[in-house]
Amino acid sequence: MSSLETTTLWESTLAPRPVDDAARPREALRMALARIQARATELAAEIAATREAEESKVADILHLDDLWITADIIAGPSFGLTPPEAFVLASALLVHDLAMGLATVHGSTDGLKAEKTWLEAVVGMLVQKLGRAPTQAELESPPTEIEHDALAATLRTLHGKQSERLTLAPYVDKNGREHHLIEQTDLRHAYGSTIGRVAHSHFWLATSLGEHFHDTIAAEPGMPAEWTVDAFKVACLLRVADVARIDFGRAPHFWRAARRPAGARREHWVLQEKLREPYVAGGRLIYLADSPFTVEEAPAFWLGMDTLAAVDRELRQVDTLLAETGRPRLAARGVAGVEDPGRLSDFLPVEGWTPVDTRVHVTDIPSLVERLGAARLDESDASMPLRELIQNAACAVRTRRMLEEWESDWGTITVRMGEDHEGHWLEVEDTGTGMPSEVLAAPLLDPASSYWSSLLLRRDPPGLLAKGFRRGGGTGLGPFAVFLWGQRARITTRASETQRKETSVLELYTGGATRPILRPAGEGEALTEAGTRVRVWLRSPPDAPDGIFYRRGHDRIWTLDELCAWLCPTLDVHLDVEDAHGKRTRVVPASDWTTIDGYELLGRTWSPLPEPFERLWPREIPEMAKNLRPLMSSSGDVVGRACIHPTYAGVVAVGGLRSCSLRGISGVLLGRPGATRSAAALPVVERRELSRWASEQAALVKALVQDPAELVLCAQIVRACGGSVGDLPVAEGAAGWMSEQAIAAWKDVPDEVLLVREQGGRGAPWRGRIALESSVLCVRMHLPAMLDARDPRYWPEEEPSGEPWRAVMRTLAGAVFEALARAWGVPLDAVMRATAPSRETRIIGHVDGSPVESFVDVVRRP
C-alpha cells in the first residue's frame, strides 16, 4: 500500500468507503490519479535514461508520497479538501516534480546551457561577482559554483513552462506513440490547466495567488454539487508542503551531484541527514534532529535556523491569506523555535558550543542610517545621498531603455530643489521602470538589498542582463541614504506597465515616532509618466554652514548645477536641473563625455567652481585639453579620456558617477566597483590599451611639463601603466638627468652601477649639494599610487609571478635595467640574475669634499 493511502487527507477524500453515495466518481478520480502516476513514472524513467550521470533512479524525480504526507501533516484534519481538490493536489505534486525533471531533458546539462535563461543567470551572477560585464570567455567558462547555481536557476524557470504544458499538451514516447499525462479527456479539460498552474504557482509570490486563482471550479457532471475545486486553497497547501519538505534528494540527480558535500555545500547535507519528519504540536511544526550539531557542524545548524525561519515565514503568510479570505486554517501555522537560536537548540541540539545570534536586528532603519552618518556632513559626505539617488535613477532608466528598446540616449533624470511649509527639499525624478509596490517595500525588510542585483531583476525583466545591463556601484543603503540629509523622505513611483492611477507613495521618517507608510498616490501626486520621484526634506538650508552645498575653505558654495555636473562626469542618461521657477537646464547630456571639448571635460572632472578654475590654471587647461586621448576597449567602446599630468587629479567613474580620484592622470577613466569600501573603484581599461595610451602620453607630456623633476613623475606613471617612457628622464646621475635612451648610449658605462633608491616626491633634500660619483644613478624604485589615497592597493595590478624583480620592472628602475642591458650588450635576464636583491653601503658622492655613504643596489655587468 502506498504510504499516501494511510494519511488522513487520503482517507477523507479519495479512499474507498463502506457506504458511499459518490463511490463511482470517487473511484474514477482515484483510478485517474493512478493512471497519471503510472504515466509520470514512465516519463520519469525516460528522463532518468537521458541523464549524463552514472546512476539515476525514478525516485530521484517523483516524490508524491513524501509531499502528500507533508501536506497532510501541515493541513491537519480540519483543513478539508473535496475529492476533486485532493485529485488536483496530488496531480499537481506529481507535475511539480516531473516538470523539474523534464526541464533537464533538453540534452541534459548541455541542453540547459543552450537555454536563454542559462545565459541570463550566468550574466547576472558574473556581473554581481565581477562588478562589470563579463567577457565572452568568462561566459563560456564560468566558475564552477556559478555554473551550478545558474543550472538551478534555469531549472526553476523551465519548470514553470513545463508545468503548464505537461497537463494539456501531448507527449511522444520512445516508440513514437502520442500520450497525454491525463488520459481522460473530461478530467483533462476540467482540471488540466488548473493542475499545471497550481504546480507552477510555487514560484509565484504568495500575495499574487489571489490574482491567478479567484474562481471556484464547479463540480463535473456525475459528481456531488459540493465537489468544487478552490484552486487558491490547493495552491496554498502545495507551496507550504513543498517548502516544508526539507529534502535535497528531490533535486534532479545531476543537480544533486553538483551539490556534493564539499566546501560551503557540506552544511546542506549535514542538515538534511539529521532532520526527522516534522510533526505538529500547538499549531507549530516541530523539527527534531537525530544527533547533536558539533562545533564543526555549527554552519549546518545556522543553515537550519535560516531554512526553518523561511518555512515559518511561508506558513505564517499562507495562513494569513487563508484566514483573510475566509478559508479553512492550517494546522501548522509556524515553526517552533525559530525565534531564538537558544530555543531552537531544544529541537536541534548542539554539542560543545552554545548558539548565540550575533546578527544585527534593526527595527528603526532610518535612525540607524542617521547615526551611521555624521551629524554634520563634510564636503565629501555631502554628495553621497545625491549620488545614491542618481545612481538608482540611472539604473531604472537603463532598465526601461533596454526592455522597451529605446535609443541609447533615451531617458532623463531631473534634480530639483524647492521649499514648502516643511522646509527646504531636494527631489530626484527619473523616467525609468518605476517599482511595483512589493519591490518598493522591500528595502524596509532589508536595507542592504538592491533591486537591481536581486533575483527579482532576473525574474521580472527577462533577457535584461543578457542584453548587457549592469548596475553601478551604490552604497547599499538604498533610499535610506537620504536620511543623512534630512528627517523625512517620500518615494513616489509608477511601474512602466501600469496606469497613472496605480502610482504608489512610500512615506519614510526618521526616529520611532512615525513608521513608514505605503499608500496609493493622491490625485495631485500621480505620475503622468512611469518612473520614480524621491523627495527629501533637508535639516538645514542648502547654503547654510551645515547645508549640503557648503564648502569649507572656499569663497562660495556649490550650486545644484555645479554639484550635479561634478558628480556625474560620464552619466549615460540625460541629467537636468530644474529651478524653483520650473526652468530646466541640461547639465549633463547622456554620454556626452566622449565628444565634448576637452576643456569642458576637465572642468567637469576637477571642480564645480568655474571662477577659481579659470583664475588658477589659465595656461595648463588648454594645453592639457590638447593632450587628452581616448582609451578604447577591445570591443571598440570608449573607456576613458585622459592625459598624464604630475599635479592635477582625474577621476574614476562607476555607473556614470565619480567614485574616486586619480593621481598623475587627469581626465576620466571608467571603472567598476572595488572589492572594499577603501578600494572605491578600479578602472576597466585593458592592460594593452593602457600601455599604448601611456606610450602616447610620454611623447606628448613634454609640451605640457618642463620641470625635470615633474617629468620624472610623469615617467613613473607611464612606466607603471606599461608604456614606453621614450626620452623622458628616468634617473639622475653625475651629469644630470638621464633618459632611458641616454643610459643605453652611455659611453664608458661602468661594470657596476650603483642605484640609490629615491622615495621623495620631488627629489631628495641633498640633491643640489652633492656631487654624485660617475657610477651612481638616483632612481625611483617604487610604484606610484595612482588611485585615491584611501585605496591601499596599487593599480594597475600585476599578474602573480614568482620572479623577485617582476614588480620592480614596472618602476623607473626597470627602465634603467633595460637601458643598462642595451649599454652592456647583454640580455636583460642576465642583468637581473647578476643583480642580487640585496643592498650594500657604498660612497655615492661628496659634499664639500666629504664622502657621503648610502644604501645602494649594485647592478653588475654579467
N, C-alpha and C positions, 0 to 999 in steps of 0.2 A: 504494500500500500504506500502510495506517495505520502510524504510527510505533510504536504499541504492539506491532505484529506483528514488529518487529525486535528485541525485547528477549529476554533470557534467560528471564525469567519467563513470557513467552508461549510461547516455544519449548519450554519444559519442561512445559507444562500443556495448552494448548488448540490449539497449532499442529498441522496435519496431519503425519503421519509416513509414510515409505515402507512400513514394515511395522508394523502396529498392530492388535493383537488387540481393542483397545477403540475402533476407529475410529468405529463407529456412535454410541455415547454421547458420544464426544468431539466429533463433528461436531454432534450435537444440542445440546450446550451452546454450541458456537461459534455456530451459527445462532440459537439463542435469544438469545444476547448481542447478535448483530447486530440482531435484531428489537427488543430492548429499547432499543438505541442509536437505532434509527430512530424508535421511539415517543417517546423522550426528546427527539429532535431536533424532532419535530413539536410536542411540548408547549413546548419552549424557544422555537420560532418564535412560538407563540401568546402566550407570556409577553412576548417582545420586542415584539409588536404592541400590547400593552396599556400599554407604558411611556410615561410622560409626557415622557421625554427626547426630544430632536430626532433621535437616531440610536441604534440598538442592533443588535447582531449576536448570532447564536446562540452564536458563540464567546465572547461575554461571559459565558455561562452554563455551557456544558458544557466540561469540561477533562479528559476521560477519559484522553487520551493523555499529557498533562502529568503528571497524578498517577500514572498507571501507570508511567511512566518513572522518576519519583522513587521509587516503591515498589520498582522493580526495582533501582535503584542502592543503596538502603539495605539491601534484603534480601540481595543477593548470591546467588551460585549455590548455596550450601549451605543456604539457609533452607528451601526445599522447600515447595511447595503442591501439593495434589491438584487435578485439573481442576475438580471442583466448588468447591473453595476459591477457585481463580482466578476462576471464574464469579461467586461471591458477592462477591469483592473488586471486580471490575470493575463489577458491577451496583451495589454499594454506593457506589462512587465516582461513578457516574452519578447515583444517587439523592441523594447528598450535595450535589452542585452543583444538581441540578434542584429539590430541596426548598428551597434557599436562594432560587432564582429564583421558585418558586411562592409563597413567602412574601410576595412583592411583588404578587401578582395581586389581592389584596384591594383593588381600586381604587387600586393603586399607593400613593404616599405618603399620600394622604388615607385610604386603607383601613387602612394601618398605624397611623395616628394614632387610628383608631377602636378599635384593639385595647386590651384591658385592660393588656397588657404594656407598651404605649407609655406609658400614664398612670403605671404603676408606675415605669418607668425615669425619666421626667421628674421625678416627685415626688422620687425618691431623689437624683437629680443636683442638683435645686434645693435640697433640704434640705442637702446637703453644701456647696453654694456659698453659700447664704444663712444657714445656721445656724438656720433656723426653717421652719415650714410655709409653703409658697408660697400666695399668693393665687390666686383664680380667674383673674384677668387674667394673672398670671405663668405659670400652667399653660397658658393658651390661646395665649400668645405667648412661649415660652421663648427664650433666646438661641440664635443660630444653631448654635453649637458643641454645646450641649446637645441641640438638636433632631437634629443629625446622629448624635451618639453614642446617643441614645435609639432612633433608627431602627435602628442597628446592633444594639443590644441586643434590640429587638423581633424583628428578623430571626433572630437566633440562637435565640430562644425558639420562634418559629413554625417554624423549621427542624426542630426535633426532632419537633414534631407532624406536619409534612408528611412527614418521612422514613418514619415507621412507617405512615402512611396510604397513601402512594404505591404501595407494593409489593402491597397487598392490595385496597384499595378501587377500584372502577371510577371512571373519569372520563368526562365527556361532551365531545366535540369541538365545534368551532364550528358543525358541521352537525347537532348534536343526537344523534350516534351515540355509543354507550357502548363504552368500551375498557378494557382492563387494560394496565398497563405491562408486566407479564409475561403474555404471551398463553397460554402452555402451562399448562394447569390443574395438571398434576402437578408441574411445577417451581415454580409459584406456591405451591402448598400445601406443598411440601417446603422451599423456601428463602425464600419471600417475607417471612415475619416476621423471619427471621434477617437478611436483607439490610437491611430497614428499621432494625432495632436496631443493626446494625453501622454504618450511616450515621449514626444518631443518637448513637452511643457516643463520637464525637469530643468531645462537650460534657460527658461524664461525667469524674469523677476517674479517673485511670488505676488507682488502687488499688481501685476498685469494679468493674473489669471482671470479676473472678472471680465476683462476686455475680450478674452478669447472664448470663455465658456459662460455664456449668460442665458442660454436657452436650455430647458429641460426636454429631453427626448421622450416622446410618448411611447407607451407600450406597443409592441408589434402585435399584429393580428394573431389571435390564439393565445395571447398572454393575458394574465390578470391586469386590469387597468392600473393598479398601483405599481406595476413593474416598470416604472420610469427609470431614466438614467440622468442623474445630475453629474455631468462631466466635471464640473468645478470641484465637487466633493471628491470624486475619484482621483483627479489630478493632485489634490492636496495630499491624499493618502499615499499616492505613488511617490511624490517628492520627498516626504518625510521618511518613508520606508527605504528609499534609495540612499538618502544622506545618512541615515542611522545605521545602515549595514556597513560597518567599518571592516571591509573585507577586500584587500587589494588583489585577491585571487580572481575577482571578477573582471580584472583588466584583461584585454586580449593578450595572448601568450607572448608575442614578441615585445609587447609593451612591458609585461612583467620581467622579461629577460633584460630589458633596458634599465630596470629598476632593481637589479640585484643588490644585496646588502653590501654596499661599498660606499665609503666616504659619507657624505651628507645623507645618502639614501638609506643607510642602515637603520635609522630610527623608525622608519615606516614599518619595516619588517619586524623589528623587536616589538613594537606596539601591537601589530596585527597578531603575532603569535601569543601574546599574553592575554588579550582581551577575551572574555567569555561572551556568550549570548546575553544580551541585556534582558531585564525584566522590569515590570512597572510596580512601584510602591509609592503611595502618597501622591499620585499624579506626576511622578518623575520617573524617567528611565534610569535604571541602575546598571552601570557598567562595572564589572569586577575584573581584576587581573588574577591570573593563575599563580603568579610568583611576584615577589617584590622587584622594584626597579633599583638596581645597584647604582653606585656612583657613575660607573661607565655608561649605564643606560639612562642617565638623567636626561639627555636630549630627547629620548623617546617619551619620557614622562611629560616633558613640556610640550612635545608634539601632541601627546594625548590630551593634554589640557586644552590646547588650541583647537584640536579636532572636535572634542566633546562640546566646547563652547560654541563652535559653529553649528553642531547638531542642536544644541539648546536654543540658539537664535532662530533656527529654522522651525523648530517645534513651536516656539512661542509665537512667531509671526503667523504660521499657518493656523494655529489655534485661535488667534485673534481674528483672522479673516473668517473662520468658520463661525465664531461667536457673533461677529458683527453682521453676518448675513443670515443669522437665524438658523444655521445648520447644526447638526449634532457635533458635540465636542469630542476631542481625542481623549483617550485615557491617559496618555503621556503628553504632558504639556511643557516639558522641560527636561533637563538632565541634572541629576543630583551631583552636588559637589563642585560644579564648575565656577562658582562664585569666588572660591578661595583655594589656593594650592594646598594649604594645610587640611582643609575639609576634603579635597579630592583625594588626598593620600589615605583617607579612611577607606576608600574604594579601590584605589590604585596604590597599594602600599609601597613604601620606599625602604631601602636598607643602607645604612651607613651615611645618610645625609638627610637634611631637612629642606623641603621645598619652600622657598620664600620668594614671593613675587616682588621683584625689584623694578618692574616696569613703571613708568610714569603714567599716572592716571590724571587726565586733565578734565576738569569739569567747567572751567571758565577759560576757554582758549584765548579769547581776545585779551584778557588781562595778563595771561602768560606772555603773549607776544609783546604786550606793552612793557612788562617787567624785563623781558629779554632785551628790548631796545633801550636806548638811552633816554632819560627824561628830557635831555637837551641834545638834539642831534647835531653832530658836527657836519662839516661840508661833505665828506664822503658818504655819511649815512643818509643825508637828506634826500638823495635821489633814489634810494633803494625802493621805497614803496612805489614811486612812479615807474621805476624800471620794471618792477614785478607786474604792474597793471598793464604797461605797454607790451611786455613780453607775452602775457596771457592773451591780450587782444590780437597781437600779431599771429599767434598760433591759431586762434579761431578764424581769422581771415584766411590764412593759408589753407586751413582745412576746407572751408567752404569753396575757396578758389579751385581746389583740386577736385572736390566732389562734384561741383557744378560745371567744371571745365571752363572757367573764366580765363581771361588773358593773365599773363604773369605779373602784370602791374595792377590788376583789379583789386579793389578793396581800400578802405580808408579807416584810419584811426583818428579820432578827434579828441583833443585835450582842451578843456575849457575851465575857466575859473569864474566864480561869482560870489555873491553874498546874499543871504536871506536873514530872516529873524533868528535863525540858529547860529549865524556867524558866517565866516568865510568857508567856501567849499571848493574842492577841485574834483573834476569829473573826467573820466576816460571812457569814450564810447567807440565801439567798433561795428563793422558791418559783417561780422563773422557768422558762424553757425548758430550762435546762441546755445543755451543749455536746457535740456529737459529738467523738470522740477526735481527728479530724483538725483540727477547729477549736481544740480545747484545746491542741494542739501548735503551732498557727500562730504565736503570739507568740514562740516560740523562734526562728523564722526571721526575723521582722520585728517588733521590739518597738514600732514606731510605728504598726503597723496596728491597726485596730479592727474587730472582727467586725461590729459594729452599723452601720458605714458602708461595709462592703465589698460586693463583688458577691455574696458568699455570702448576704447578707441578702436581696437582691433575687431570688436564685435559689431559696433554700430555703423561706422562708415567703411564698408568692405572695399578692399583694394587701396585704401588711402596710403598706408605705409609702403606698399609695393610701388606706388606711384612716386615715391621719393620724399614723402612727408617726414620732417624731423623737427622736433621742438628745440627751442633754445634753452640755455641754462637759466633756470629760475632759482629762487631761494628755498623753495619747498614750503614757504609759509602761506602760499596761496592768497586768497582775499584778505586774510588776517594781517598781512603786512601793512595794510593801511592804518592799523591802529598805532603804528609808530608815529603817525602824523596826527591823528585825531581820535575822538571817542565815539564816533558813530559813522556807520557806512551803510549805503543802500546799493544793492545789486539788482538791476532791472534787466530782464533777459527774455528773448523770444527765440525759440528754435526755428531754424530756417524752413522746416517743413510744416510749421504751424501757422495759424491765422493770428491777426492782430489781437483779438480778444483773449488769446491764450498766453499773453505776456505774464510773466511771474515776477514777483518782487521779494527779495530777501533783505530784511532789516537786521543789521548787526550792531551790537552795543558793547562797550567795554564794561567791566565790572559785573557784579552778580545781580544788580537790581532789576534789569530787564533782559530777558532771554531773547535769542533770535526769533524772528517772526517771518514765516514764509506765507505769502498771501497772493491772491490774484491782483493784477495791476488795476488801478482805478482808470477812469476814462481819460484823464489828463496824463496818465503815466504810460499808457500802452504804446509800444513801439510800432511805428508805421513800417519800418524795415527790420528784418531779422537782425539780431546781433545782441550785444550786451553793453550796458551802461553801468559804470561803477562810480558812485559819488561818495566822497569822504569829507566830513566837516572837520576843519582844522582847529587845533587847540589855540593857535595864535595866528594873527595876521601874517601873511606870507613874507612881508617885508620887515617884520619885527626882528629884533636881535636874536630871538629864538625861533624865528619863522623858517620855512622851508627854503626860501630864496636867499637868506642872509649868508654872506661870505666874509668870514673874519679875515682881516689883513688886506682887504681890497677897498677901493674908494667908492664902490657902489655894489648893488645887489644884482643877482641874476634877474633876467626877465623870463617869462614862461617860454617864449620863442627860443631864447638862447639855451636854456636848460634842455629843452626837448631836442634841439639840433645836436648839442654836445653829447647827449645821452644816446642818440640813435644814429651814429655816423653811417651805417651800412644797411639800414632798415629796407626790406623789400616790400613794404606796404606804405602807401601814402600816409604821411603824418601831418595833420592840420592842427593849428591852434586857433581857437575862437575867443574873441574878447567879450567883454560884458555887453557890448552893443551888437553882438552877433556877427561881427566882421571876422571872416575866416582867412587865415594866412597859411599857405603850404610851406612848412619849414623844412621838410624832407620829402621830396618826391621819391616814389618807390625805386629802389636800386640805382639812384642817380649817381652814387659814389663812383661808379665805374667810368662815368663820362664827364662829370663836372670838371671845371677848371681846377688845376692842381692847387692854386692859391686858395680857392674856396674850400677845397677838401682839407687842406692843412689848418685853415681857420676853424673848421668844424671839429677837428680832432684835438686841437691844442687847447682852446679857451673859448668860453662863451662871451668874452668881453672884447668887442671889436676895437674899442678905443685904445686900450693898452696893447692889443695885438698889433695895431698899426704903428703905435708910437715906439714900441720897444724893439721891433725887428723889421725896420724898413728895408734893410738890404737883404737879409738872409731869406725872407719868404719868397720873393720872386725867383731867386736862384735855386732854392730848394725845390720849388714847384717844377722847375725845369728838369730836375733830377728824378722826379717821381717816375717810376716804371712799374708796369703791371706784372703780377706774378700769376701764372696760369696753372690750372690743374691738368692732369693727363687727359681729362675729358673736354678740355677747352674752356672751362669756366674761369672767370677772374676770381682769384682768392686773395688778392692784395694789390695795393698801390702804395709804394713806399720808396724811400731813399735812405741812405746812410748818412747820419749826422751825429757828431760827438756830443751835442748839447741838448737838442730839442727832442722831446719824447713823442712817441707814436702810441697807437692803441691796438689792442686785440679785441675784435668784436665777435660776440657769440649771439646768433639769432638776430643780428642787426644792431644789437646794443653793446656799448663799450663794456668790457669785462675787466681788463687790466691794462697797465701801461707797458710800453716798450722802451728800453734804454738803448740808445745808439741807432735806433731805427725810427724815422719819422714817417707819418702816413698811417696806414691801416692794414692789418692782416686779419683775415677771417680766422676764427678759432672754434674749438669745441670745448665743452666744459672740462675742467680739470678734475682729478680724482678726489681732491680735498678742497676745503674752503680756502686754505692758504694758496693752493695752486688754482687760481680762479679760472684760467683758460690756457689752452695750448694751441698755437697756430696749426692750421691743417695743411699748409703748403708742403708739397713733397720735397724730399731731400735734393733730388736732381735739379728741380726748378729753383730751389733756394740757392743752390750752388751757382747756377747760371746767372741769376739775378745779382748775387753778391759780386761775382767777377765783373759784371757790367758796371756795378756801382764803384768798384775800385778804379775804373777808368774815368768815372765822372766826378768823383768826390774832390779832386784837386781844384776843380773850378769853383768849389764852394768853400774849401778849408785850406788855409795857408800855413798855419802853425804846425811845425813838425810833430810836436807832442800830441796835438789833436789828430793829426793824420795817422799816428801810431794807434790811437784809439779806434779810428776807422778801420785800419788794417786788422785789428783784433776782431772786429765784428765780421769783416769779410772772411777771415780765416775760420772763425767759429762756424760760419754758415757754409763752409765747404768750398768757398770761392778761391780764385787766384788773386793774390794781392798785387800783382803787376809791379809797378815801380813805386808803390807806397813804402815808406820807411818801416822796417820791422825790428831794427836793433840800433843801438848807438855804440860806436867804437871810438878809438883814439882819433880818427879822422872826422868824427861827427856821425850824423845819421846815415844809415846804410839801408838800401833796399835789398830785397832778395836777389835781384839781378846784380847789384853791386857786390854782394858777398860771393856770388857764383863766379864773378870776374875778378876776385881778389888776387892781386899779384903777390907773390911770395907768401901765400897763405901758410900760417904756422901748422906744424904737425899736431899741435894741441891748441885748442881754442877753449878759453875759459868763459863759461856763461854765468853771468851774475843775474840772479832772479830779481826782477824789479816788480814790486807789488803796488807801488803808489799810483795814484790816479793820473798825475801829470808829470811824473818824474821825481826822482829821489832828491832830498834837500841838498845833498852834496854835489849835485850834478854840475853846477857851474864852477866848483873849486877844484875838483880832482882831475889830474892828468892820467887818463887810462893807459894801461900797458897795451902794446900793439896786438897782443893775442887775446884781449878781453872784449867781449860783447855784452852789453846790458840788454836784456830781453825780457819780455813779459811771458811767463810760463804758466799763466792761469787763464781759465775760461771766463769771459765776461758774462755777468748776469744780465741778460737782455730782457728778461721778463720782470714784472713788478717785483719789488724787494720782498713782498710778502710770500713769494713763491721760492721755496728753498731749493728747487731743482734747477739745473741748467737746461737750457733749450738752445738748439735742437739736441735731443737726446742721442747719445752714442749707442750704437749697437753693442750688445755684450761681446767681450773679447778677452782672451787670456793674455794678450800681448801687453806687457807692462808699460810701453810707451805709446799705446794707442791714443789715450786721451791727450797726451802731450802734443801729438801730431796735429791736433785741432787748434793749438795755440800758435803764437808767433814763433815759439821755439821750434815748432815743426817746420816752419818756413826756413829757419836758419839751418836745421839739419839737412833739408833738401838742397839748399844752396851750397853748403859745405861739401855734400856728396858730389855735386857737379864740379865744384872747385878742385876737389881732390881726384876727380875722375873715377870714382868708385861707386858701387851700388849703395842705395840708401840703407838697405837692411844690413849691409856690412858695417856702416857707420853706427847704426843702432846697436849692433852686437858689441862693438868696440867701446860704446859709451855705457858704462855701468851706471845703474840708477843709484849712485851713492854720491855724497858731497864731501869735498875737501876744503881745507882752509888754504888759500893762496893769496899772494900780494897781487892786487888788481890795479894799483896805480899809486900816485904820490900826491900829497897836498903840502905845498911849501917845502918840498924836499923830503918830507917824512912819508914812509911807506904806509899804505892802507891795506889791511887784510879783510877778507870777506869769504863767506862760504861760496863755493862755485861748483858748477857741474862741468866736468872735464870731458870735452869731445875730442877723441883721438882719431888720427888718420889710421884706417885699418892696415 
